[in-house]
Amino acid sequence: MSDEAEVMEPEVEVNPMQTFVDDILTKNFAGAQTTFNDLLGAKLNDALDAEKVALANQVYNGADALEDDEEQLELNLDQEDEEEVEDGAEEYTPDTDEEETEVED
């Protein structure tokens, strides 16, 4: 080992979105898939970590749950058959949209 200080080159920051786009443009779809999966995994982990923090804050600190984050759509499937069609609009049925086309030889 030498007493000389090793020169450390600064790491070049790689933008994963730019790598993803470059891989697609060069038709390197395997590389693009890997980059996409990494990006999606990072987003998912960030979202899970945020939910863990919010849940821990709610459980241990008694914080109220954010209603905006917990908004969910409620579906009333019983009334789906009773929906009325808007005035002037036709209800879709497979019989009304099928037209026979003749092929000329």
OpenMM code with the backbone's topology and positions (N, CA, C; nanometers):
from openmm import Vec3, app, unit

residues = "MET SER ASP GLU ALA GLU VAL MET GLU PRO GLU VAL GLU VAL ASN PRO MET GLN THR PHE VAL ASP ASP ILE LEU THR LYS ASN PHE ALA GLY ALA GLN THR THR PHE ASN ASP LEU LEU GLY ALA LYS LEU ASN ASP ALA LEU ASP ALA GLU LYS VAL ALA LEU ALA ASN GLN VAL TYR ASN GLY ALA ASP ALA LEU GLU ASP ASP GLU GLU GLN LEU GLU LEU ASN LEU ASP GLN GLU ASP GLU GLU GLU VAL GLU ASP GLY ALA GLU GLU TYR THR PRO ASP THR ASP GLU GLU GLU THR GLU VAL GLU ASP".split()
positions = [
    Vec3(0.0840, -0.1168, 0.0000),
    Vec3(0.0000, 0.0000, 0.0000),
    Vec3(0.0887, 0.1234, 0.0000),
    Vec3(0.0470, 0.2204, -0.0731),
    Vec3(0.1247, 0.3433, -0.0801),
    Vec3(0.0631, 0.4475, 0.0111),
    Vec3(0.1445, 0.5467, 0.0457),
    Vec3(0.0983, 0.6529, 0.1325),
    Vec3(0.0215, 0.7597, 0.0557),
    Vec3(0.0252, 0.7495, -0.0745),
    Vec3(-0.0442, 0.8489, -0.1551),
    Vec3(-0.1956, 0.8322, -0.1396),
    Vec3(-0.2638, 0.9433, -0.1355),
    Vec3(-0.4097, 0.9392, -0.1239),
    Vec3(-0.4687, 0.9012, -0.2582),
    Vec3(-0.5606, 0.8111, -0.2518),
    Vec3(-0.6253, 0.7703, -0.3755),
    Vec3(-0.7217, 0.8800, -0.4192),
    Vec3(-0.7195, 0.9071, -0.5474),
    Vec3(-0.8074, 1.0090, -0.6010),
    Vec3(-0.9407, 0.9420, -0.6333),
    Vec3(-1.0432, 0.9911, -0.5688),
    Vec3(-1.1757, 0.9361, -0.5907),
    Vec3(-1.2481, 1.0229, -0.6923),
    Vec3(-1.2917, 0.9593, -0.7993),
    Vec3(-1.3675, 1.0315, -0.8988),
    Vec3(-1.5115, 1.0426, -0.8502),
    Vec3(-1.5718, 1.1591, -0.8691),
    Vec3(-1.7114, 1.1717, -0.8265),
    Vec3(-1.8006, 1.0803, -0.9105),
    Vec3(-1.8979, 1.0224, -0.8428),
    Vec3(-1.9885, 0.9332, -0.9132),
    Vec3(-2.0812, 1.0149, -1.0018),
    Vec3(-2.0967, 0.9668, -1.1223),
    Vec3(-2.1865, 1.0337, -1.2153),
    Vec3(-2.3279, 0.9864, -1.1841),
    Vec3(-2.4175, 1.0818, -1.1585),
    Vec3(-2.5545, 1.0459, -1.1267),
    Vec3(-2.6275, 1.0083, -1.2551),
    Vec3(-2.6847, 0.8906, -1.2551),
    Vec3(-2.7543, 0.8404, -1.3719),
    Vec3(-2.9037, 0.8611, -1.3510),
    Vec3(-2.9670, 0.9239, -1.4471),
    Vec3(-3.1107, 0.9457, -1.4417),
    Vec3(-3.1794, 0.8203, -1.4962),
    Vec3(-3.2533, 0.7478, -1.4124),
    Vec3(-3.3153, 0.6236, -1.4606),
    Vec3(-3.4198, 0.6465, -1.5697),
    Vec3(-3.4866, 0.7611, -1.5663),
    Vec3(-3.5845, 0.7893, -1.6713),
    Vec3(-3.5146, 0.8081, -1.8057),
    Vec3(-3.4003, 0.8743, -1.8045),
    Vec3(-3.3247, 0.8943, -1.9278),
    Vec3(-3.2724, 0.7599, -1.9792),
    Vec3(-3.2281, 0.6757, -1.8876),
    Vec3(-3.1821, 0.5420, -1.9255),
    Vec3(-3.2960, 0.4620, -1.9872),
    Vec3(-3.4143, 0.4723, -1.9279),
    Vec3(-3.5323, 0.4022, -1.9790),
    Vec3(-3.5651, 0.4472, -2.1209),
    Vec3(-3.5668, 0.5785, -2.1418),
    Vec3(-3.5982, 0.6328, -2.2745),
    Vec3(-3.4900, 0.5938, -2.3753),
    Vec3(-3.3638, 0.6027, -2.3337),
    Vec3(-3.2542, 0.5654, -2.4232),
    Vec3(-3.2625, 0.4186, -2.4632),
    Vec3(-3.2978, 0.3328, -2.3671),
    Vec3(-3.3104, 0.1901, -2.3972),
    Vec3(-3.4229, 0.1648, -2.4980),
    Vec3(-3.5320, 0.2370, -2.4839),
    Vec3(-3.6424, 0.2203, -2.5788),
    Vec3(-3.6026, 0.2695, -2.7169),
    Vec3(-3.5359, 0.3848, -2.7230),
    Vec3(-3.4963, 0.4405, -2.8524),
    Vec3(-3.3952, 0.3520, -2.9248),
    Vec3(-3.3102, 0.2846, -2.8487),
    Vec3(-3.2118, 0.1956, -2.9102),
    Vec3(-3.2656, 0.0531, -2.9251),
    Vec3(-3.3947, 0.0363, -2.8940),
    Vec3(-3.4630, -0.0931, -2.9039),
    Vec3(-3.4001, -0.1998, -2.8156),
    Vec3(-3.3466, -0.1554, -2.7010),
    Vec3(-3.2955, -0.2464, -2.5990),
    Vec3(-3.4091, -0.2696, -2.4998),
    Vec3(-3.5053, -0.3516, -2.5410),
    Vec3(-3.6266, -0.3688, -2.4623),
    Vec3(-3.6019, -0.4460, -2.3336),
    Vec3(-3.5051, -0.5347, -2.3316),
    Vec3(-3.4732, -0.6069, -2.2078),
    Vec3(-3.4193, -0.5104, -2.1032),
    Vec3(-3.3326, -0.4195, -2.1456),
    Vec3(-3.2801, -0.3182, -2.0537),
    Vec3(-3.3878, -0.2215, -2.0102),
    Vec3(-3.4775, -0.1865, -2.1027),
    Vec3(-3.5873, -0.0960, -2.0699),
    Vec3(-3.6806, -0.1615, -1.9684),
    Vec3(-3.7041, -0.2906, -1.9839),
    Vec3(-3.7907, -0.3608, -1.8901),
    Vec3(-3.7290, -0.3615, -1.7506),
    Vec3(-3.6005, -0.3870, -1.7425),
    Vec3(-3.5326, -0.3877, -1.6133),
    Vec3(-3.5394, -0.2495, -1.5488),
    Vec3(-3.5128, -0.1453, -1.6280),
    Vec3(-3.5182, -0.0091, -1.5750),
    Vec3(-3.6596, 0.0256, -1.5319),
    Vec3(-3.7592, -0.0117, -1.6112),
    Vec3(-3.8990, 0.0144, -1.5766),
    Vec3(-3.9367, -0.0555, -1.4465),
    Vec3(-3.8973, -0.1819, -1.4336),
    Vec3(-3.9279, -0.2559, -1.3116),
    Vec3(-3.8621, -0.1920, -1.1899),
    Vec3(-3.7384, -0.1427, -1.2061),
    Vec3(-3.6703, -0.0751, -1.0968),
    Vec3(-3.7414, 0.0539, -1.0581),
    Vec3(-3.7848, 0.1309, -1.1595),
    Vec3(-3.8565, 0.2558, -1.1333),
    Vec3(-3.9889, 0.2282, -1.0630),
    Vec3(-4.0621, 0.1300, -1.1119),
    Vec3(-4.1908, 0.0961, -1.0537),
    Vec3(-4.1736, 0.0429, -0.9117),
    Vec3(-4.0725, -0.0378, -0.8910),
    Vec3(-4.0449, -0.0906, -0.7572),
    Vec3(-4.0104, 0.0197, -0.6587),
    Vec3(-3.9330, 0.1170, -0.7038),
    Vec3(-3.8966, 0.2292, -0.6169),
    Vec3(-4.0199, 0.3107, -0.5797),
    Vec3(-4.1063, 0.3361, -0.6782),
    Vec3(-4.2309, 0.4096, -0.6501),
    Vec3(-4.3178, 0.3322, -0.5515),
    Vec3(-4.3281, 0.2027, -0.5710),
    Vec3(-4.4092, 0.1199, -0.4832),
    Vec3(-4.3536, 0.1198, -0.3414),
    Vec3(-4.2227, 0.1062, -0.3290),
    Vec3(-4.1609, 0.1081, -0.1966),
    Vec3(-4.1809, 0.2427, -0.1276),
    Vec3(-4.1707, 0.3520, -0.2026),
    Vec3(-4.1943, 0.4846, -0.1449),
    Vec3(-4.3373, 0.4973, -0.0946),
    Vec3(-4.4321, 0.4476, -0.1734),
    Vec3(-4.5725, 0.4549, -0.1331),
    Vec3(-4.5983, 0.3685, -0.0093),
    Vec3(-4.5388, 0.2501, -0.0055),
    Vec3(-4.5556, 0.1631, 0.1107),
    Vec3(-4.4931, 0.2244, 0.2352),
    Vec3(-4.3758, 0.2843, 0.2206),
    Vec3(-4.3109, 0.3494, 0.3337),
    Vec3(-4.3946, 0.4655, 0.3862),
    Vec3(-4.4550, 0.5427, 0.2970),
    Vec3(-4.5402, 0.6541, 0.3379),
    Vec3(-4.6628, 0.6026, 0.4127),
    Vec3(-4.7200, 0.4921, 0.3658),
    Vec3(-4.8351, 0.4338, 0.4352),
    Vec3(-4.7953, 0.3790, 0.5715),
    Vec3(-4.6764, 0.3202, 0.5819),
    Vec3(-4.6287, 0.2699, 0.7109),
    Vec3(-4.6140, 0.3840, 0.8103),
    Vec3(-4.5580, 0.4960, 0.7649),
    Vec3(-4.5404, 0.6120, 0.8515),
    Vec3(-4.6759, 0.6662, 0.8948),
    Vec3(-4.7688, 0.6776, 0.8015),
    Vec3(-4.9018, 0.7290, 0.8345),
    Vec3(-4.9733, 0.6363, 0.9326),
    Vec3(-4.9626, 0.5069, 0.9122),
    Vec3(-5.0271, 0.4115, 1.0011),
    Vec3(-4.9630, 0.4137, 1.1395),
    Vec3(-4.8304, 0.4185, 1.1441),
    Vec3(-4.7615, 0.4253, 1.2729),
    Vec3(-4.7977, 0.5543, 1.3463),
    Vec3(-4.8079, 0.6640, 1.2737),
    Vec3(-4.8457, 0.7914, 1.3334),
    Vec3(-4.9870, 0.7834, 1.3897),
    Vec3(-5.0741, 0.7159, 1.3174),
    Vec3(-5.2123, 0.7011, 1.3621),
    Vec3(-5.2199, 0.6120, 1.4861),
    Vec3(-5.1459, 0.5019, 1.4867),
    Vec3(-5.1543, 0.4058, 1.5964),
    Vec3(-5.0861, 0.4584, 1.7221),
    Vec3(-4.9636, 0.5099, 1.7086),
    Vec3(-4.8849, 0.5457, 1.8258),
    Vec3(-4.9038, 0.6897, 1.8710),
    Vec3(-4.9393, 0.7791, 1.7809),
    Vec3(-4.9534, 0.9195, 1.8184),
    Vec3(-5.0990, 0.9639, 1.8214),
    Vec3(-5.1897, 0.8776, 1.7889),
    Vec3(-5.3309, 0.9109, 1.7921),
    Vec3(-5.3724, 1.0085, 1.6845),
    Vec3(-5.2943, 1.0194, 1.5789),
    Vec3(-5.3273, 1.1115, 1.4704),
    Vec3(-5.4471, 1.0570, 1.3935),
    Vec3(-5.5283, 1.1497, 1.3455),
    Vec3(-5.6438, 1.1093, 1.2657),
    Vec3(-5.5977, 1.0660, 1.1279),
    Vec3(-5.6693, 0.9706, 1.0742),
    Vec3(-5.6389, 0.9254, 0.9383),
    Vec3(-5.6806, 1.0340, 0.8411),
    Vec3(-5.6021, 1.0518, 0.7379),
    Vec3(-5.6366, 1.1510, 0.6365),
    Vec3(-5.7517, 1.0986, 0.5539),
    Vec3(-5.8595, 1.1732, 0.5499),
    Vec3(-5.9764, 1.1279, 0.4768),
    Vec3(-5.9541, 1.1302, 0.3269),
    Vec3(-5.8701, 1.2213, 0.2785),
    Vec3(-5.8442, 1.2293, 0.1354),
    Vec3(-5.7752, 1.1034, 0.0855),
    Vec3(-5.6850, 1.0482, 0.1649),
    Vec3(-5.6121, 0.9296, 0.1231),
    Vec3(-5.6983, 0.8043, 0.1301),
    Vec3(-5.7995, 0.8065, 0.2155),
    Vec3(-5.8789, 0.6866, 0.2355),
    Vec3(-6.0105, 0.6906, 0.1593),
    Vec3(-6.0288, 0.7906, 0.0753),
    Vec3(-6.1521, 0.7989, -0.0017),
    Vec3(-6.1605, 0.6813, -0.0972),
    Vec3(-6.2699, 0.6140, -0.0933),
    Vec3(-6.2904, 0.5030, -0.1838),
    Vec3(-6.4266, 0.5166, -0.2471),
    Vec3(-6.4363, 0.4703, -0.3667),
    Vec3(-6.5640, 0.4741, -0.4364),
    Vec3(-6.6492, 0.3579, -0.3907),
    Vec3(-6.7759, 0.3870, -0.3697),
    Vec3(-6.8684, 0.2817, -0.3330),
    Vec3(-6.9530, 0.2472, -0.4546),
    Vec3(-6.9621, 0.1213, -0.4834),
    Vec3(-7.0413, 0.0761, -0.5973),
    Vec3(-7.1720, 0.0171, -0.5460),
    Vec3(-7.2804, 0.0607, -0.6045),
    Vec3(-7.4097, 0.0047, -0.5708),
    Vec3(-7.4516, -0.0816, -0.6894),
    Vec3(-7.4198, -0.2076, -0.6816),
    Vec3(-7.4426, -0.2981, -0.7933),
    Vec3(-7.5893, -0.3321, -0.8117),
    Vec3(-7.6694, -0.3148, -0.7086),
    Vec3(-7.8123, -0.3455, -0.7197),
    Vec3(-7.8828, -0.2486, -0.8136),
    Vec3(-7.8391, -0.1239, -0.8169),
    Vec3(-7.9060, -0.0235, -0.8969),
    Vec3(-7.8507, -0.0152, -1.0386),
    Vec3(-7.7533, -0.0937, -1.0704),
    Vec3(-7.6911, -0.0869, -1.2031),
    Vec3(-7.7911, -0.1211, -1.3135),
    Vec3(-7.8780, -0.2187, -1.2891),
    Vec3(-7.9763, -0.2588, -1.3893),
    Vec3(-8.0856, -0.1543, -1.4071),
    Vec3(-8.1055, -0.0701, -1.3078),
    Vec3(-8.2127, 0.0270, -1.3111),
    Vec3(-8.1703, 0.1615, -1.3674),
    Vec3(-8.0455, 0.1737, -1.4130),
    Vec3(-7.9978, 0.3013, -1.4659),
    Vec3(-8.0778, 0.3401, -1.5887),
    Vec3(-8.1062, 0.4677, -1.5983),
    Vec3(-8.1797, 0.5171, -1.7130),
    Vec3(-8.0813, 0.5706, -1.8159),
    Vec3(-8.1163, 0.5537, -1.9414),
    Vec3(-8.0343, 0.6041, -2.0496),
    Vec3(-8.0676, 0.7511, -2.0691),
    Vec3(-7.9640, 0.8345, -2.0905),
    Vec3(-7.9869, 0.9772, -2.1096),
    Vec3(-8.0746, 1.0007, -2.2319),
    Vec3(-8.1462, 1.1117, -2.2312),
    Vec3(-8.2340, 1.1458, -2.3434),
    Vec3(-8.1539, 1.1532, -2.4722),
    Vec3(-8.2026, 1.0904, -2.5751),
    Vec3(-8.1391, 1.0957, -2.7057),
    Vec3(-8.0271, 0.9947, -2.7243),
    Vec3(-7.9860, 0.9272, -2.6180),
    Vec3(-7.8784, 0.8297, -2.6294),
    Vec3(-7.9393, 0.6911, -2.6426),
    Vec3(-7.8750, 0.6081, -2.7214),
    Vec3(-7.9220, 0.4716, -2.7381),
    Vec3(-7.8413, 0.3796, -2.6481),
    Vec3(-7.9084, 0.2840, -2.5903),
    Vec3(-7.8401, 0.1867, -2.5085),
    Vec3(-7.7696, 0.0876, -2.6001),
    Vec3(-7.6481, 0.0515, -2.5657),
    Vec3(-7.5704, -0.0405, -2.6477),
    Vec3(-7.6237, -0.1819, -2.6326),
    Vec3(-7.6499, -0.2425, -2.7433),
    Vec3(-7.6803, -0.3851, -2.7474),
    Vec3(-7.6015, -0.4421, -2.8642),
    Vec3(-7.5534, -0.5614, -2.8509),
    Vec3(-7.4721, -0.6190, -2.9584),
    Vec3(-7.5467, -0.6257, -3.0911),
    Vec3(-7.6793, -0.6392, -3.0895),
    Vec3(-7.7559, -0.6499, -3.2133),
    Vec3(-7.7600, -0.5187, -3.2901),
    Vec3(-7.7596, -0.4046, -3.2207),
    Vec3(-7.7758, -0.2769, -3.2897),
    Vec3(-7.6474, -0.2303, -3.3570),
    Vec3(-7.5318, -0.2719, -3.3083),
    Vec3(-7.4064, -0.2232, -3.3648),
    Vec3(-7.3464, -0.3162, -3.4699),
    Vec3(-7.4003, -0.4343, -3.4830),
    Vec3(-7.3452, -0.5267, -3.5809),
    Vec3(-7.4060, -0.4976, -3.7178),
    Vec3(-7.3209, -0.4744, -3.8115),
    Vec3(-7.3666, -0.4532, -3.9485),
    Vec3(-7.2985, -0.5552, -4.0377),
    Vec3(-7.3733, -0.6056, -4.1326),
    Vec3(-7.3153, -0.7009, -4.2231),
    Vec3(-7.2440, -0.6257, -4.3346),
    Vec3(-7.1231, -0.6650, -4.3637),
    Vec3(-7.0492, -0.6034, -4.4734),
    Vec3(-7.0247, -0.7093, -4.5781),
    Vec3(-7.0494, -0.6714, -4.7013),
    Vec3(-7.0309, -0.7657, -4.8112),
    Vec3(-6.8952, -0.7389, -4.8766),
    Vec3(-6.8271, -0.8460, -4.9072),
    Vec3(-6.6984, -0.8347, -4.9728),
    Vec3(-6.7194, -0.8580, -5.1211),
    Vec3(-6.6779, -0.7612, -5.2014),
    Vec3(-6.6927, -0.7758, -5.3465),
    Vec3(-6.5726, -0.8472, -5.4017),
    Vec3(-6.5967, -0.9425, -5.4897),
    Vec3(-6.4881, -1.0187, -5.5511),
    Vec3(-6.4402, -0.9521, -5.6773),
] * unit.nanometer
topology = app.Topology()
chain = topology.addChain("A")
for resn in residues:
    res = topology.addResidue(resn, chain)
    for name in ("N", "CA", "C"):
        topology.addAtom(name, app.Element.getBySymbol(name[0]), res)
